[in-house]
Amino acid sequence: MDLLEREAVLQDLTGHLRAAAVGPGRLALVRGEAGIGKTSVVNRLAQLADPRIRILVGACDPLSAPRPFGPLTDLAPRLGRPVRTALSGALVGTCRPDEVFDALLADLTSYPSLLVVEDVHWADETTMDLLRYLARRLPGVPALVVATYRDDEIGRTHTVTALLGTLAGYPWVYRHDLAPLSRRAVARLARGHTVDAERLHQDSAGNPFIVTAMLNSPEEPIPATVREAVAGRLAGLSAAARGVVDVLAVLGRRVPLALLADLLPASEAALDDAVAGGIVRTDGQVAEFRHELTRQAVLESVPAACRLRVHRQVLAAMRSGPVAADDLALLADHAEGAGDPAAVLEYAPDAAAHAAASGAHREAAAQYARALRYADPLPLDRRASLLEGHSHACGLSGRLDEGIASRRTALELRRALGDRLREGEDLRRLSCWLWPLGLTAEAGRTGLEAVRVLEGLGPGRELARAYLNLCQLACYRHEETRVTTAYAEKAIALGERFGDAGVVVQARFHAAAADMLSNGSGWEECELAMSSAMAQDLPEDAGFLALAMCWFAALRRDAARTTAAVNRAEAYCLDHDLLSYLLCTRAWGSWGLLARGLWAQAADTAQGVLCHPGPPPVARALALTVLGLVRARQGKARAWPLLEQAAGSVDPGCLLDTGLGWEARVEAAWLGGDLDRVRTEAQRGLDALAERDHPWLSGPLACWVRRAGGTPRPVPAAGPYALELAGDWAGAAEQWDGLGCAYQAALVRLSGDAPALHQALAAFEALGARPVVARTRAVMRARGVRPIRRGPRAATLANPYGLTVREMDVLKLLHEGMSDAEIAARLYITRKTAGHHVGAVLAKLGVHSRQEAARKLHDPKR
């Protein structure tokens, strides 16, 4: 596994080693919980060590009777004869321990060394005395001694605690803590795995061992390695401590100590033992497991009768007094564990509503699902309400299929009850979620049916939202601006009348967006509407509008605005647990990266969307299209299967509405040299757009027809497309440059003069666009333009080390700690080529290791 977020510790340790090798010596304490990566860090330190430094590694064992001098016995073969002789004598009783200490000190004094003693928390007394002896005398020894230990397993009376007290006054002793991995690091490790990185981080608490185990066994709720590790720890606890741990596992994540005391009087000593065993921790008020997966593993082993008894006890205790809103989820959990359906239905719906109001939509979905498991005896209207709540929470938390299934069932129940108002509302909400599911035609029909039902009931908030839905769909289908505006005006009138601020702000946004997409003006109005939604604390409306801004910026091919919009939307959606919106945002973010020429990053972001367990089909189609287009532009195989998967993920209307998916198919055909397919695909798109009003969709398709040697019919075209169709390649290229789209600018320059062709060729070569590089060279030969033999590029000449653009990319990835294989995957090159680039970087920088090279990135003076 990659050593992520360990660079600072490794840098400190390598610095200690360099300093200690020439004296005076040092002692480094590396500490952290089990599985945090202490062994990985010291192994990497050994790999980074100067070859002239002797590496000595020994470990303590978790034995009931630890071996005397256990670590020293492991590394004895690499020590001098005097040490081996003294050690042999000490083990049979013919030598005193201090003779071994003296012999080892003399040996270390004679040769620069790295001495590692792992797992000191399991050390025998002689090893502890050895560390005390060496620590006091290290200033006269050319050695770095590294001792690792689990700080979650040492209590007030542990021998390591006593050792630490002895070392406290030595200035040559350094302490290094290994912290859990951040969300970002866990997400990076999860790349290429179909997992929810956020949930992975939550369950593992960033522990590298648990993260790796879960990634290696994604089909297992609790990986066998984790289960076995937990079982091993439990086996070392006393019966009383095991009883406390079992009860804590049943009680949940954060257990008030007062509640634990009520259930298990006089349990303080047993709890201390459990804490010393590294299973749980306390902060004086609550007790909790270090990792949620550990709690689940323990819970799995608790006898069913014990679980039932504890759940019932806790449920009774918590119901005996006032119930706080924050306790509702816990009560619902204990009610289900206690086998009390009535209590589940009493608390789970309220817990779900509280979670939804707090923006915890995944928790809300889980609580609604819990209530629905026991809802069969309920009246139809209550069942329908639960289904509606479940549908809404699922839609926002990335479980669209479940959400739509619940909404369809709720709709049937409302019709059976004759509840026309709720029927209309369910139709409207169903229509809203059918669009991201890629079912745009059904979304339109359902939206119209919702308006028909609600118009028959007279004005109301529900009708306002139904008009808003039609306003949104008209905008997304790129219908004439007047259609979107008409629905927006109806929605605004009713929204203001009935006090629905969300309707008003969204309607104004979409009316402005329709004008922006068709006529070019309205971006500022969209920004204002989105900011208004955020200011009014309308998280669902604001999150949706922030996402829409990403889409519209991408449709306008504005790379800078897309980047800014994606950064803003991603932060907002993360803060408000809007997972469906977040995944769509990241999909549009991959388009923004593609437009900026950052193809490797674009593919990486798209792959991250696809690896998530539940991306909306629209997001999936966009991500697949990005991957397909990157492969096509780089001349790699299997681009078309990805584009076909994208088309199969959504209906044809959705593919056209999103715009970029259709254009990608045309470009891929052009890159493959299939000009007939270019003209056919582009013409199909133009025919479908005949009733639409979107110059940013029809313009590019017309340009592709022209580039393929055809003559497109007059269509609305925006910005650089209009200039290209008018024959002004220079003006179009200048606009593309202004939008931050170097690849598009280079495409336009293929129609230009000799300098333009040279400029286009340089851009394509820099991007690694092999098919179009070959095409550009062919165009130059046909026009009698000779390619210019280039020396080092300007970027290379400007670099203080003479690094090329690609070598700078490699250096940045080295700074991230990537291996050759990972660099190859990120840059879409072979592993062998990546190795050549790494070698060139090291040579130009004049360094001997990847770590030294990485440090040069931000500190050229090193």
Long-range contacts (C-beta under 8 A, 24 or more apart in sequence): 1-40, 1-189, 1-208, 1-212, 2-188, 2-189, 2-817, 2-818, 2-819, 2-822, 3-37, 3-40, 3-41, 3-44, 3-817, 4-181, 4-185, 4-188, 4-189, 4-817, 5-179, 5-181, 5-182, 5-185, 6-37, 6-40, 6-41, 6-44, 6-178, 7-817, 7-851, 7-854, 9-41, 9-176, 9-178, 10-41, 10-44, 10-45, 10-48, 10-851, 11-851, 11-855, 12-174, 12-176, 13-41, 13-45, 13-144, 13-146, 13-176, 14-45, 14-48, 14-49, 14-851, 16-144, 16-174, 17-45, 17-49, 17-50, 17-53, 17-114, 17-144, 18-50, 20-112, 20-138, 20-142, 20-143, 20-144, 21-50, 21-52, 21-53, 21-112, 21-142, 21-143, 21-144, 22-112, 22-142, 23-139, 23-140, 23-141, 23-142, 24-138, 24-139, 24-140, 24-141, 24-172, 25-108, 25-138, 25-139, 25-140, 25-141, 25-142, 25-143, 25-144, 25-145, 25-172, 26-138, 26-144, 26-145, 26-172, 26-173, 26-174, 27-134, 27-135, 27-138, 27-144, 27-145, 27-146, 27-147, 27-167, 27-170, 27-172, 27-173, 27-174, 28-144, 28-145, 28-146, 28-147, 28-173, 28-174, 28-175, 28-176, 29-146, 29-147, 29-148, 29-149, 29-164, 29-167, 29-173, 29-174, 29-175, 29-176, 30-146, 30-147, 30-148, 30-149, 30-176, 30-178, 31-148, 31-149, 31-150, 31-151, 31-175, 31-176, 31-177, 31-178, 32-150, 32-151, 32-177, 32-178, 32-179, 33-150, 33-151, 33-152, 33-180, 33-207, 33-278, 33-290, 34-150, 34-152, 34-153, 34-209, 34-229, 34-233, 34-278, 35-207, 35-208, 35-209, 35-210, 35-229, 36-178, 36-179, 36-180, 36-207, 36-208, 36-209, 37-178, 37-208, 37-209, 38-118, 38-148, 38-178, 39-118, 39-148, 40-208, 41-178, 42-116, 42-118, 42-146, 42-148, 45-114, 45-146, 46-114, 46-116, 48-849, 48-851, 49-114, 52-112, 53-112, 53-113, 53-114, 54-78, 54-111, 54-112, 54-113, 54-114, 55-113, 55-114, 55-116, 56-113, 56-114, 56-115, 56-116, 57-116, 57-118, 58-116, 58-117, 58-118, 59-117, 59-118, 59-119, 60-117, 60-118, 60-119, 60-120, 60-121, 60-122, 60-123, 60-124, 60-127, 61-119, 61-122, 62-119, 62-122, 63-122, 66-122, 66-123, 66-124, 66-127, 67-124, 68-124, 68-126, 68-127, 69-97, 69-100, 69-124, 69-126, 69-127, 69-130, 70-123, 70-124, 70-127, 71-117, 71-118, 71-123, 71-127, 72-100, 72-104, 72-127, 72-130, 75-115, 79-104, 79-107, 80-107, 80-110, 82-106, 82-107, 83-107, 90-126, 97-126, 97-129, 97-130, 98-133, 100-130, 101-129, 101-130, 101-133, 101-134, 104-130, 104-134, 105-133, 105-134, 105-137, 105-141, 108-134, 108-141, 108-142, 108-143, 109-140, 109-141, 109-142, 111-142, 112-142, 112-143, 113-142, 113-143, 113-144, 114-143, 114-144, 114-146, 115-143, 115-144, 115-145, 115-146, 116-145, 116-146, 116-147, 116-148, 117-145, 117-146, 117-147, 117-148, 118-147, 118-148, 119-148, 119-149, 119-150, 120-147, 120-148, 120-149, 120-160, 120-163, 121-149, 121-150, 121-153, 121-154, 121-158, 121-160, 123-159, 123-160, 125-159, 128-159, 128-160, 128-162, 128-163, 131-163, 132-163, 132-166, 135-166, 135-167, 135-170, 135-173, 136-170, 138-170, 138-172, 139-172, 150-278, 151-177, 152-278, 152-281, 152-290, 153-276, 153-277, 153-278, 154-276, 155-272, 155-275, 155-276, 158-276, 179-206, 180-205, 180-206, 180-207, 181-206, 181-207, 181-208, 181-211, 182-206, 186-211, 187-608, 189-215, 190-215, 190-611, 191-604, 191-607, 191-608, 191-611, 192-607, 192-611, 193-218, 193-611, 194-218, 194-611, 194-612, 194-613, 195-611, 195-612, 195-613, 196-612, 196-613, 196-614, 197-612, 202-292, 203-291, 203-292, 203-293, 203-296, 204-291, 204-292, 204-293, 205-290, 205-291, 205-292, 207-290, 207-291, 210-291, 210-293, 210-294, 214-293, 221-296, 222-293, 222-296, 222-297, 222-300, 226-293, 226-294, 226-297, 227-297, 227-300, 230-279, 230-294, 230-297, 230-298, 231-297, 231-301, 233-277, 233-278, 233-279, 234-279, 234-298, 234-301, 236-277, 237-273, 237-274, 237-277, 237-279, 238-270, 238-273, 240-267, 240-269, 240-270, 240-273, 241-270, 241-271, 241-273, 241-274, 241-277, 243-267, 243-270, 244-270, 244-271, 244-273, 244-274, 245-274, 245-279, 245-280, 245-298, 246-298, 246-302, 246-306, 247-310, 248-274, 248-280, 248-287, 248-288, 248-289, 248-295, 248-298, 249-289, 249-295, 249-298, 249-299, 249-302, 250-299, 250-302, 250-306, 250-307, 250-310, 250-311, 250-314, 250-337, 251-310, 251-314, 252-330, 252-333, 253-288, 253-289, 253-292, 253-295, 254-286, 254-287, 254-288, 255-286, 255-287, 255-288, 256-285, 256-286, 257-282, 257-284, 257-285, 257-286, 257-287, 259-314, 259-317, 260-287, 262-317, 263-310, 263-313, 263-314, 263-317, 307-337, 308-337, 308-338, 308-339, 310-337, 311-335, 311-337, 311-338, 311-339, 312-338, 312-340, 315-340, 315-343, 319-343, 323-347, 325-350, 325-354, 326-354, 328-354, 329-354, 329-355, 329-363, 329-367, 332-367, 332-370, 332-371, 336-370, 341-374, 344-370, 344-371, 344-373, 344-374, 345-371, 345-374, 345-375, 345-378, 349-385, 349-386, 349-389, 352-389, 352-390, 352-393, 353-389, 355-393, 356-389, 356-392, 356-393, 359-539, 359-576, 359-577, 360-577, 361-393, 361-396, 361-397, 361-577, 361-578, 361-579, 362-393, 362-397, 362-577, 362-579, 364-389, 364-393, 364-397, 365-390, 365-393, 365-394, 365-397, 365-399, 365-402, 368-393, 372-406, 380-413, 380-416, 380-417, 381-413, 381-417, 381-419, 383-413, 384-410, 384-413, 384-414, 384-417, 384-419, 384-422, 387-413, 388-422, 388-426, 388-429, 391-429, 391-433, 392-429, 395-432, 395-433, 395-580, 396-540, 396-577, 396-578, 396-579, 396-580, 396-581, 397-577, 397-579, 397-580, 398-579, 398-580, 398-582, 398-583, 398-612, 398-613, 398-614, 398-615, 398-616, 399-614, 400-433, 400-436, 400-437, 400-580, 400-614, 400-616, 400-617, 401-437, 403-433, 404-430, 404-433, 404-434, 404-437, 407-433, 420-453, 420-456, 420-457, 421-454, 421-457, 421-460, 421-462, 423-453, 424-450, 424-453, 424-454, 424-457, 424-462, 424-463, 424-466, 425-450, 425-454, 425-462, 425-465, 427-453, 427-466, 428-454, 428-462, 428-465, 428-466, 428-469, 431-469, 431-473, 432-469, 432-472, 435-473, 435-476, 435-618, 435-654, 436-580, 436-584, 436-616, 436-617, 436-618, 436-619, 437-616, 437-617, 437-618, 438-616, 438-617, 438-618, 438-621, 438-649, 438-650, 438-651, 438-654, 439-650, 439-651, 439-654, 440-473, 440-476, 440-477, 440-650, 440-651, 440-653, 440-654, 440-657, 441-651, 441-653, 443-473, 444-473, 444-477, 447-473, 459-494, 459-497, 459-498, 460-494, 460-498, 461-494, 461-495, 461-498, 461-500, 461-503, 463-494, 464-490, 464-491, 464-494, 464-495, 464-497, 464-498, 464-500, 464-503, 465-491, 465-500, 465-503, 467-491, 467-494, 467-507, 468-495, 468-503, 468-506, 468-507, 468-510, 471-506, 471-507, 471-510, 471-511, 472-506, 472-510, 474-514, 475-510, 475-513, 475-514, 475-517, 476-657, 477-653, 477-657, 477-692, 478-517, 478-518, 478-657, 478-689, 478-692, 478-693, 478-694, 478-697, 479-691, 479-692, 479-693, 480-518, 480-693, 481-514, 481-515, 481-518, 481-519, 481-693, 484-510, 484-511, 484-514, 485-511, 485-514, 485-515, 501-536, 501-538, 502-533, 502-538, 502-540, 502-541, 505-529, 505-532, 505-533, 505-536, 505-538, 505-541, 505-545, 506-533, 506-541, 506-544, 506-545, 509-533, 509-545, 509-548, 513-548, 513-552, 516-552, 516-556, 517-552, 517-555, 517-556, 517-694, 517-696, 518-693, 518-694, 518-695, 518-716, 520-718, 520-719, 523-561, 526-552, 534-572, 539-572, 539-576, 539-578, 540-576, 540-578, 542-572, 543-569, 543-572, 543-573, 543-576, 543-578, 543-581, 544-581, 546-572, 546-573, 546-581, 546-585, 547-573, 547-581, 547-584, 547-585, 547-588, 550-584, 550-585, 550-588, 550-589, 550-592, 551-584, 551-588, 551-658, 553-592, 554-588, 554-591, 554-592, 554-595, 554-660, 555-659, 555-660, 555-694, 555-696, 555-697, 556-696, 556-718, 556-719, 557-595, 557-696, 557-719, 557-720, 557-736, 557-739, 557-741, 557-744, 558-739, 558-740, 559-592, 559-595, 559-596, 559-739, 559-740, 559-741, 560-739, 560-740, 562-588, 562-589, 562-591, 562-592, 562-595, 563-589, 563-592, 563-593, 563-596, 566-592, 579-614, 580-616, 583-609, 583-612, 583-614, 583-615, 583-616, 583-619, 584-616, 584-618, 584-619, 584-622, 586-619, 587-615, 587-618, 587-619, 587-620, 587-622, 587-623, 587-626, 588-622, 590-622, 590-623, 590-626, 591-622, 591-626, 591-660, 594-626, 594-629, 594-630, 595-739, 595-740, 595-741, 595-743, 595-744, 596-740, 596-741, 596-742, 597-741, 597-742, 597-743, 597-766, 597-767, 599-630, 599-633, 599-634, 599-767, 599-768, 599-828, 600-809, 600-826, 600-827, 600-828, 602-626, 602-630, 603-627, 603-630, 603-828, 604-826, 617-649, 617-650, 617-654, 618-650, 618-654, 618-658, 620-646, 620-649, 621-646, 621-647, 621-649, 621-650, 621-654, 621-655, 621-658, 621-661, 622-646, 622-658, 622-660, 622-661, 624-649, 625-660, 625-661, 625-664, 628-664, 628-668, 629-664, 629-667, 629-668, 630-828, 632-664, 632-667, 632-668, 632-671, 632-672, 632-771, 633-671, 633-743, 633-767, 633-769, 633-771, 633-772, 634-768, 634-769, 634-770, 634-771, 634-828, 635-671, 635-769, 635-770, 635-771, 636-828, 639-668, 640-668, 643-668, 652-688, 656-685, 656-688, 656-689, 656-697, 659-694, 659-696, 659-697, 662-697, 662-701, 663-697, 663-700, 663-701, 663-704, 666-700, 666-701, 666-704, 667-704, 670-704, 670-707, 670-708, 671-771, 671-772, 672-771, 675-708, 675-709, 678-704, 678-705, 678-707, 678-708, 679-705, 679-708, 679-710, 682-708, 682-710, 682-712, 686-712, 686-713, 686-715, 689-715, 695-721, 695-722, 696-721, 699-725, 707-747, 707-750, 720-744, 720-748, 724-748, 724-751, 729-756, 730-756, 742-766, 742-767, 743-767, 743-769, 746-772, 747-772, 750-775, 750-776, 750-779, 754-780, 754-783, 754-785, 757-783, 757-785, 758-785, 758-787, 758-788, 761-787, 762-790, 762-793, 766-793, 766-805, 768-828, 800-860, 801-844, 801-845, 801-856, 801-860, 802-844, 803-841, 803-844, 806-837, 807-837, 807-840, 807-841, 807-844, 810-834, 810-837, 810-838, 810-841, 811-841, 811-845, 811-853, 811-854, 811-856, 811-857, 812-857, 814-838, 814-841, 814-850, 814-853, 814-854, 814-857, 815-854, 815-857, 815-858, 817-854
